[in-house]
Amino acid sequence: MTEEAANQLMPQVSGWDLVNDGGTLKLHRSWKVKTFTKGLEFFQDVASVAEAEGHHPDLHLVGWNNVKIDIWTHSVGGLTENDFILAAKVNGLDVQHLLSKKLSKPAQNSG
């Protein structure tokens, strides 16, 4: 998938960023969770969707409460429609109870 085609699909995956990692296009998103164990619960929810889709993202737990996900299709070295489908399904997960309340407001409104 070209960067232009990916940009056309980006509005369908709110909250995700399109990144170019050394020439490889990826979808990236990060969240702050309440605790380390909430981060692991978050990953379990994502893993259930990934298994059902047969498409597995790169999951990162950075520090004790920073959850980051990169989605791309390794076999093609970039993005496919399946990546956007998985990102949309991750967006549909009920994970609010796992997330830090601090992220409910954009940084510029934090005063």
C-alpha positions as CSV (number, residue, x, y, z in Angstrom):
1,M,0.0,0.0,0.0
2,T,1.3,3.4,-0.9
3,E,1.5,6.2,1.7
4,E,-1.2,8.1,-0.3
5,A,-3.6,5.1,-0.1
6,A,-2.8,4.7,3.6
7,N,-3.6,8.4,4.2
8,Q,-7.0,8.0,2.6
9,L,-7.8,5.2,5.1
10,M,-6.5,7.1,8.2
11,P,-9.9,8.8,9.0
12,Q,-11.3,5.3,9.6
13,V,-8.8,4.6,12.5
14,S,-9.2,7.6,14.8
15,G,-6.3,8.0,17.2
16,W,-3.8,6.1,15.2
17,D,-0.7,7.7,13.5
18,L,0.8,6.7,10.2
19,V,4.5,6.4,10.7
20,N,7.4,5.6,8.3
21,D,9.9,3.5,10.1
22,G,12.9,3.3,7.9
23,G,10.8,3.0,4.8
24,T,8.2,0.7,6.3
25,L,4.7,2.2,6.8
26,K,3.1,1.3,10.1
27,L,0.1,2.2,12.1
28,H,1.1,3.4,15.6
29,R,-1.0,4.2,18.7
30,S,-0.2,4.6,22.4
31,W,-2.2,4.7,25.6
32,K,-1.5,5.3,29.2
33,V,-2.9,2.7,31.5
34,K,-3.7,2.9,35.3
35,T,-1.2,0.2,36.4
36,F,1.3,-2.3,35.0
37,T,-1.2,-5.1,35.4
38,K,-3.9,-3.0,33.6
39,G,-1.4,-2.8,30.7
40,L,-1.2,-6.6,30.6
41,E,-5.0,-6.8,30.7
42,F,-5.1,-4.4,27.8
43,F,-2.7,-6.6,25.8
44,Q,-4.8,-9.7,26.6
45,D,-7.8,-7.9,25.1
46,V,-5.8,-7.0,22.0
47,A,-4.4,-10.5,21.8
48,S,-7.9,-12.0,21.7
49,V,-8.8,-9.8,18.7
50,A,-5.5,-10.4,17.0
51,E,-5.9,-14.2,17.3
52,A,-9.4,-14.1,15.9
53,E,-8.1,-12.0,13.0
54,G,-5.0,-14.1,12.5
55,H,-3.0,-10.9,12.4
56,H,-0.6,-10.0,15.2
57,P,0.6,-6.5,16.0
58,D,3.8,-5.5,17.8
59,L,2.9,-4.8,21.4
60,H,5.1,-2.7,23.7
61,L,4.7,-2.0,27.4
62,V,7.2,0.8,28.1
63,G,7.8,1.8,31.6
64,W,5.1,0.7,33.9
65,N,2.1,2.3,32.2
66,N,2.8,3.2,28.6
67,V,1.1,0.8,26.1
68,K,2.2,1.1,22.5
69,I,1.0,-0.8,19.4
70,D,2.5,-1.0,15.9
71,I,0.5,-2.7,13.2
72,W,1.9,-3.6,9.8
73,T,2.0,-6.7,7.7
74,H,5.4,-8.2,8.0
75,S,5.1,-10.4,5.0
76,V,4.7,-7.4,2.6
77,G,6.9,-5.1,4.6
78,G,4.2,-2.4,5.0
79,L,0.5,-1.8,5.3
80,T,-2.5,-3.7,3.9
81,E,-6.2,-3.3,4.4
82,N,-6.0,-5.9,7.1
83,D,-3.9,-3.6,9.2
84,F,-6.6,-0.9,9.2
85,I,-9.3,-3.6,10.0
86,L,-7.3,-4.7,13.0
87,A,-6.7,-1.1,14.2
88,A,-10.4,-0.4,13.9
89,K,-11.2,-3.5,16.0
90,V,-8.7,-2.4,18.6
91,N,-10.4,0.9,18.7
92,G,-13.7,-0.9,19.3
93,L,-12.4,-2.7,22.4
94,D,-13.9,-1.7,25.8
95,V,-10.7,-0.7,27.5
96,Q,-11.7,2.6,29.2
97,H,-11.6,1.0,32.7
98,L,-7.9,0.2,32.1
99,L,-6.8,3.6,30.9
100,S,-5.4,6.5,33.0
101,K,-8.0,9.3,33.3
102,K,-5.3,11.8,32.5
103,L,-5.6,11.0,28.8
104,S,-9.3,12.0,28.6
105,K,-8.2,15.6,27.8
106,P,-5.9,16.7,25.0
107,A,-2.5,17.9,26.3
108,Q,-3.1,21.5,25.1
109,N,-6.2,21.8,27.4
110,S,-4.5,20.6,30.6
111,G,-3.9,24.2,31.7
